[in-house]
Amino acid sequence: MKMLINVPETVVADALRGIAAAHPELSVDVDNRVIVRRDAPVAGKVGLVSGGGSGHEPLHGGFVGPGMLSAACPGEVFTSPVPDQMVRAAAAVNSGAGVLFVVKNYTGDVLNFDMAAELAEDEGIQIAKVLVNDDVAVTDSLFTAGRRGTGATLFVEKLAGAAAEEGASLERVEAVGRQVNESSRSFGVALTAVSTPAKGSPTFDLPEGELELGIGIHGEPGRERRAMMTSREIADFAVDAVLEDLKPSGPVLALVNGMGATPLLELYGFNAEVQRVLAERGVTVARTLVGNYVTSLDMAGCSVTLCQVDEELLRLWDAPVETAALRWGR
């Protein structure tokens, strides 16, 4: 397996050095593995901190900036960051208004963010947490107790981030994050297996001509394996799985997400099918985002995330954002 790396041991550090060079608006601590918006802490503003294993870029470092995250903590590939990183990030962005931790529901992330919250509070930093668990594919997986956190993480970070940017209280920012998570559902599909730098080859066996329905972002198994399907058939299956669980009664945000190796040509074609299914099911789409946002290294595949929104959430979605991977309105 060919990879554009030096050695597996330095993949994350090398990437952080590259991020620092490309984005002077960020303060990147390569040694301690913390990415912070350079103007932090912002007086009177709630800080937003998230993080997780590397390999899901642009999640989370690509979403640090005005209107979204205040800081991100990248772990090793597919491995949770450690509490020291999270405490360092919280201290860097705390203005006295408190800090919200956005945590995807994976066992290591949950345990380490819980520990970090206790340590940060011992240092006088007020902490709140939002747990993201939007994946409808399976309950209890290799990495989780309960549902996995996937595409809705972007929605939580954007909408809670917009509320924080406007000066909302920690209680309000947390409430927005929780509402977004509760209003969101996701379903993912793998067309190929994922290869990690350490292994250098696929981490699971997905034969040519087959796909995995309901895959996790670390390559965890899904609901079932089938012979390869058309984009139309995949959209029918994935969207129906989301709608069956979400049962939206109002307009939705739609994220049509690539897993890292699927070209935009294919993703936009898939989006056309997703929009078709939603229209056939009578669901109004308020906004759509298409691209590689919550990825799994070199996995080919896609995921669909829907979030039911009211007027306030839609206003927060449209609010200005300026990060490496998401920007509009500024």
RODO-2510 file (C-alpha; in nm, 4 decimals, decimal comma):
residues 330
     n   res          X          Y          Z
     1     m     0,0000     0,0000     0,0000
     2     k     0,1517     0,3322    -0,1109
     3     m     0,1212     0,6225     0,1345
     4     l     0,2465     0,9807     0,1157
     5     i     0,4259     0,9703     0,4511
     6     n     0,7765     0,9555     0,5959
     7     v     0,7369     0,6941     0,8692
     8     p     0,4196     0,5894     1,0518
     9     e     0,5534     0,7137     1,3861
    10     t     0,5605     1,0794     1,2749
    11     v     0,2439     1,1004     1,0656
    12     v     0,0487     1,3155     1,3136
    13     a     0,3397     1,5466     1,4000
    14     d     0,4215     1,5934     1,0317
    15     a     0,0597     1,6833     0,9559
    16     l     0,0507     1,9328     1,2434
    17     r     0,3633     2,1035     1,1124
    18     g     0,1960     2,1268     0,7731
    19     i    -0,1204     2,2739     0,9254
    20     a     0,0877     2,5343     1,1078
    21     a     0,2616     2,6342     0,7840
    22     a    -0,0637     2,6595     0,5878
    23     h    -0,2734     2,8364     0,8513
    24     p    -0,1023     3,1223     1,0361
    25     e    -0,4412     3,2130     1,1834
    26     l    -0,4009     2,9040     1,4045
    27     s    -0,1601     2,8429     1,6890
    28     v    -0,0367     2,4852     1,6490
    29     d     0,1549     2,3223     1,9349
    30     v     0,3130     2,0261     1,7586
    31     d     0,4781     1,8787     2,0683
    32     n     0,1682     1,8925     2,2888
    33     r    -0,0729     1,8343     1,9994
    34     v    -0,3158     2,1185     2,0454
    35     i    -0,4586     2,3440     1,7706
    36     v    -0,5975     2,6777     1,8948
    37     r    -0,7423     2,9783     1,7160
    38     r    -0,4728     3,2418     1,7469
    39     d    -0,6966     3,5084     1,9035
    40     a    -0,8016     3,2807     2,1928
    41     p    -0,9137     3,3367     2,4572
    42     v    -1,1800     3,5777     2,3308
    43     a    -1,3120     3,7956     2,6119
    44     g    -1,6565     3,6910     2,7326
    45     k    -1,6820     3,4036     2,4870
    46     v    -1,7470     3,0390     2,5703
    47     g    -1,4639     2,8193     2,4436
    48     l    -1,5409     2,5097     2,2334
    49     v    -1,2949     2,2203     2,2458
    50     s    -1,3196     1,8919     2,0596
    51     g    -1,0824     1,6222     1,9497
    52     g    -1,0385     1,2597     1,8646
    53     g    -0,8147     1,0244     1,6806
    54     s    -0,6365     1,1522     1,3717
    55     g    -0,7398     1,0088     1,0366
    56     h    -1,0801     1,1815     1,0204
    57     e    -0,9559     1,5108     0,8750
    58     p    -1,0696     1,7816     0,8477
    59     l    -1,2405     1,6780     1,1712
    60     h    -1,1443     1,8365     1,4153
    61     g    -0,8501     2,0664     1,3505
    62     g    -0,9972     2,1861     1,0225
    63     f    -1,2928     2,3290     1,2130
    64     v    -1,0965     2,5550     1,4496
    65     g    -1,1682     2,9242     1,3951
    66     p    -1,4286     3,1990     1,4300
    67     g    -1,7798     3,0597     1,4352
    68     m    -1,6803     2,7041     1,5188
    69     l    -1,4203     2,5412     1,7504
    70     s    -1,1820     2,7345     1,9714
    71     a    -0,9374     2,4434     1,9912
    72     a    -0,8889     2,0825     1,8834
    73     c    -0,6844     1,7953     2,0256
    74     p    -0,5649     1,5367     1,7721
    75     g    -0,4756     1,1918     1,9034
    76     e    -0,2754     0,9247     1,7279
    77     v    -0,4464     0,7663     1,4270
    78     f    -0,7858     0,6307     1,5380
    79     t    -0,6798     0,6790     1,9030
    80     s    -0,8251     0,9194     2,1574
    81     p    -0,6226     1,2232     2,2603
    82     v    -0,5105     1,2201     2,6243
    83     p    -0,6553     1,4314     2,9081
    84     d    -0,3451     1,6535     2,9263
    85     q    -0,4124     1,7738     2,5717
    86     m    -0,7733     1,8558     2,6543
    87     v    -0,6851     2,0420     2,9734
    88     r    -0,4188     2,2403     2,7889
    89     a    -0,6711     2,3286     2,5187
    90     a    -0,9363     2,4283     2,7731
    91     a    -0,6908     2,6539     2,9552
    92     a    -0,5839     2,8159     2,6270
    93     v    -0,9389     2,9131     2,5277
    94     n    -1,0973     2,9858     2,8663
    95     s    -1,1941     3,3516     2,9027
    96     g    -1,3857     3,2959     3,2265
    97     a    -1,7119     3,2195     3,0450
    98     g    -1,6541     2,8426     3,0548
    99     v    -1,5627     2,5750     2,8023
   100     l    -1,7795     2,3219     2,6171
   101     f    -1,6298     1,9822     2,5328
   102     v    -1,7779     1,8231     2,2175
   103     v    -1,7206     1,4482     2,2534
   104     k    -1,7898     1,1750     1,9992
   105     n    -1,9256     0,8603     2,1608
   106     y    -1,6218     0,6330     2,1571
   107     t    -1,5083     0,4734     2,4809
   108     g    -1,1590     0,6264     2,4862
   109     d    -1,2837     0,9743     2,3983
   110     v    -1,5557     0,9628     2,6643
   111     l    -1,3238     0,8428     2,9415
   112     n    -1,0473     1,0899     2,8586
   113     f    -1,2754     1,3909     2,8198
   114     d    -1,4442     1,3008     3,1508
   115     m    -1,1064     1,2901     3,3202
   116     a    -1,0026     1,6156     3,1542
   117     a    -1,3223     1,7857     3,2698
   118     e    -1,2427     1,6960     3,6315
   119     l    -0,8841     1,8192     3,5984
   120     a    -0,9915     2,1437     3,4294
   121     e    -1,2532     2,2116     3,6941
   122     d    -0,9854     2,1598     3,9587
   123     e    -0,8033     2,4471     3,7864
   124     g    -1,1131     2,6665     3,8109
   125     i    -1,2398     2,6227     3,4544
   126     q    -1,6143     2,5667     3,4224
   127     i    -1,6771     2,2722     3,1876
   128     a    -1,9882     2,1463     3,0100
   129     k    -2,0047     1,8502     2,7713
   130     v    -2,2093     1,7404     2,4711
   131     l    -2,1907     1,3750     2,3673
   132     v    -2,2451     1,3084     1,9957
   133     n    -2,4085     0,9704     1,9211
   134     d    -2,5896     1,0059     1,5899
   135     d    -2,5063     0,6844     1,3995
   136     v    -2,8209     0,4745     1,3506
   137     a    -2,6402     0,1787     1,1906
   138     v    -2,5655    -0,0217     1,5061
   139     t    -2,5844    -0,0016     1,8827
   140     d    -2,2682    -0,1056     2,0674
   141     s    -1,9700    -0,1484     1,8370
   142     l    -1,6016    -0,2288     1,8683
   143     f    -1,5255     0,1223     1,9960
   144     t    -1,8502     0,2187     2,1696
   145     a    -2,1141     0,1623     2,4293
   146     g    -2,4259     0,2864     2,2529
   147     r    -2,4356     0,4663     1,9201
   148     r    -2,1236     0,6010     1,7505
   149     g    -2,0598     0,9706     1,6983
   150     t    -2,0112     1,0568     1,3314
   151     g    -2,1354     1,3264     1,0914
   152     a    -2,3497     1,5143     1,3423
   153     t    -2,0248     1,6224     1,5087
   154     l    -1,9878     1,8821     1,2335
   155     f    -2,3410     2,0108     1,2947
   156     v    -2,2845     2,0339     1,6713
   157     e    -1,9543     2,2158     1,6294
   158     k    -2,0954     2,4612     1,3733
   159     l    -2,4227     2,5446     1,5472
   160     a    -2,2925     2,5531     1,9049
   161     g    -1,9896     2,7421     1,7734
   162     a    -2,2128     3,0066     1,6174
   163     a    -2,4009     3,0498     1,9440
   164     a    -2,0736     3,0885     2,1332
   165     e    -1,9452     3,3422     1,8781
   166     e    -2,2543     3,5553     1,9469
   167     g    -2,1730     3,5614     2,3175
   168     a    -2,4268     3,3053     2,4402
   169     s    -2,3789     3,1631     2,7899
   170     l    -2,2218     2,8234     2,8527
   171     e    -2,5648     2,6876     2,9481
   172     r    -2,7111     2,8131     2,6186
   173     v    -2,4226     2,6854     2,4045
   174     e    -2,4501     2,3433     2,5692
   175     a    -2,8276     2,3410     2,5107
   176     v    -2,7794     2,4165     2,1405
   177     g    -2,5257     2,1333     2,1135
   178     r    -2,7573     1,8867     2,2827
   179     q    -3,0541     1,9912     2,0677
   180     v    -2,8489     1,9445     1,7515
   181     n    -2,7305     1,5991     1,8550
   182     e    -3,0816     1,4888     1,9485
   183     s    -3,2113     1,6174     1,6151
   184     s    -2,9449     1,4437     1,4018
   185     r    -2,8969     1,0931     1,2616
   186     s    -2,6318     0,9417     1,0319
   187     f    -2,5662     0,6307     0,8259
   188     g    -2,2400     0,5383     0,6505
   189     v    -2,1378     0,3018     0,3715
   190     a    -1,7926     0,1631     0,2899
   191     l    -1,6936     0,0706    -0,0642
   192     t    -1,3374    -0,0209     0,0370
   193     a    -1,1572    -0,1016     0,3596
   194     v    -0,9401     0,1522     0,5420
   195     s    -0,5592     0,1299     0,5661
   196     t    -0,3781     0,2829     0,8644
   197     p    -0,0179     0,4082     0,8421
   198     a     0,0927     0,1671     1,1145
   199     k    -0,0463    -0,1397     0,9343
   200     g     0,0148    -0,0226     0,5792
   201     s    -0,2595    -0,2457     0,4441
   202     p    -0,6390    -0,2777     0,4784
   203     t    -0,7519    -0,3290     0,8378
   204     f    -1,0420    -0,5529     0,7392
   205     d    -1,1403    -0,7674     0,4450
   206     l    -1,3943    -0,6209     0,2044
   207     p    -1,3823    -0,8263    -0,1148
   208     e    -1,3993    -0,6665    -0,4580
   209     g    -1,7605    -0,6310    -0,5645
   210     e    -1,8973    -0,5968    -0,2090
   211     l    -1,9818    -0,3065     0,0219
   212     e    -2,0516    -0,2667     0,3936
   213     l    -2,3756    -0,0939     0,4945
   214     g    -2,3565     0,0969     0,8215
   215     i    -1,9781     0,1110     0,8566
   216     g    -1,8109     0,3114     1,1348
   217     i    -1,5454     0,5778     1,0796
   218     h    -1,2738     0,3434     1,2114
   219     g    -1,3798     0,0591     0,9843
   220     e    -1,6081    -0,1008     1,2432
   221     p    -1,8612    -0,3464     1,1014
   222     g    -2,2034    -0,2250     0,9949
   223     r    -2,5455    -0,3808     0,9570
   224     e    -2,4728    -0,6083     0,6662
   225     r    -2,2483    -0,6781     0,3697
   226     r    -2,3942    -0,6891     0,0192
   227     a    -2,2944    -0,7099    -0,3430
   228     m    -2,2068    -0,3686    -0,4847
   229     m    -2,5111    -0,1432    -0,5301
   230     t    -2,5775     0,1608    -0,7499
   231     s    -2,5679     0,5114    -0,6095
   232     r    -2,9471     0,5171    -0,6328
   233     e    -2,9816     0,1945    -0,4322
   234     i    -2,7333     0,3096    -0,1663
   235     a    -2,9203     0,6391    -0,1252
   236     d    -3,2516     0,4575    -0,0841
   237     f    -3,1058     0,2336     0,1862
   238     a    -2,9062     0,4984     0,3755
   239     v    -3,1668     0,7751     0,3737
   240     d    -3,4469     0,5389     0,4725
   241     a    -3,2343     0,4110     0,7632
   242     v    -3,1889     0,7697     0,8847
   243     l    -3,5525     0,8725     0,8336
   244     e    -3,6849     0,5596     1,0031
   245     d    -3,5040     0,6684     1,3198
   246     l    -3,5193     1,0493     1,2973
   247     k    -3,8791     1,0868     1,1713
   248     p    -3,8370     1,4580     1,0929
   249     s    -4,1450     1,6794     1,1091
   250     g    -3,9745     1,9879     0,9664
   251     p    -3,6909     2,0978     0,7381
   252     v    -3,3469     1,9384     0,7663
   253     l    -2,9820     2,0145     0,7113
   254     a    -2,8238     1,7468     0,4909
   255     l    -2,4589     1,6455     0,5013
   256     v    -2,3498     1,4196     0,2148
   257     n    -2,0053     1,3224     0,3362
   258     g    -1,7180     1,1375     0,1739
   259     m    -1,5113     0,8908     0,3741
   260     g    -1,1816     1,0139     0,2307
   261     a    -1,1260     0,8455    -0,1064
   262     t    -1,4493     0,9067    -0,2947
   263     p    -1,4227     1,1784    -0,5638
   264     l    -1,6502     1,4817    -0,5498
   265     l    -1,7894     1,3827    -0,8894
   266     e    -1,9322     1,0696    -0,7268
   267     l    -2,0396     1,2503    -0,4084
   268     y    -2,2390     1,5090    -0,6018
   269     g    -2,4004     1,2316    -0,8023
   270     f    -2,4852     1,0566    -0,4772
   271     n    -2,6240     1,3823    -0,3408
   272     a    -2,8642     1,3977    -0,6338
   273     e    -2,9971     1,0570    -0,5293
   274     v    -3,0157     1,1594    -0,1613
   275     q    -3,2186     1,4675    -0,2588
   276     r    -3,4462     1,2486    -0,4717
   277     v    -3,5208     1,0140    -0,1824
   278     l    -3,5863     1,3019     0,0566
   279     a    -3,8237     1,4665    -0,1917
   280     e    -4,0064     1,1364    -0,2445
   281     r    -4,0439     1,1008     0,1332
   282     g    -4,1781     1,4552     0,1670
   283     v    -3,8769     1,5921     0,3575
   284     t    -3,7821     1,9559     0,2979
   285     v    -3,4076     2,0200     0,2746
   286     a    -3,3111     2,3646     0,4070
   287     r    -2,9363     2,3461     0,3384
   288     t    -2,6989     2,0864     0,1926
   289     l    -2,3258     2,0375     0,2455
   290     v    -2,1331     1,7986     0,0172
   291     g    -1,7705     1,6982     0,0627
   292     n    -1,5116     1,5111     0,2679
   293     y    -1,5644     1,6373     0,6235
   294     v    -1,5721     1,3360     0,8592
   295     t    -1,3400     1,0882     0,6925
   296     s    -1,1676     0,7581     0,7524
   297     l    -0,8215     0,7903     0,5963
   298     d    -0,8318     0,6258     0,2508
   299     m    -1,1720     0,4593     0,2770
   300     a    -1,3948     0,4944    -0,0280
   301     g    -1,7550     0,5422     0,0724
   302     c    -2,0062     0,7960     0,1947
   303     s    -2,2351     0,8877     0,4786
   304     v    -2,5590     1,0794     0,5103
   305     t    -2,6406     1,2976     0,8105
   306     l    -2,9699     1,4777     0,8561
   307     c    -3,0466     1,7324     1,1282
   308     q    -3,3983     1,8669     1,1792
   309     v    -3,3776     2,2432     1,2254
   310     d    -3,6012     2,5219     1,3466
   311     e    -3,5613     2,8894     1,2527
   312     e    -3,3008     2,9501     1,5240
   313     l    -3,0823     2,6541     1,4270
   314     l    -3,1046     2,7550     1,0606
   315     r    -2,9987     3,1083     1,1554
   316     l    -2,7003     2,9680     1,3452
   317     w    -2,6103     2,7485     1,0462
   318     d    -2,6046     3,0538     0,8179
   319     a    -2,3981     3,2569     1,0672
   320     p    -2,0420     3,3410     0,9551
   321     v    -1,7715     3,0782     0,9962
   322     e    -1,4027     3,0959     0,9081
   323     t    -1,2043     2,7759     0,9489
   324     a    -0,9632     2,5837     0,7288
   325     a    -1,2347     2,3456     0,6076
   326     l    -1,5589     2,5431     0,6422
   327     r    -1,6037     2,9110     0,5688
   328     w    -1,8807     3,1447     0,4605
   329     g    -2,0317     3,4797     0,5463
   330     r    -1,7201     3,6616     0,6693
***
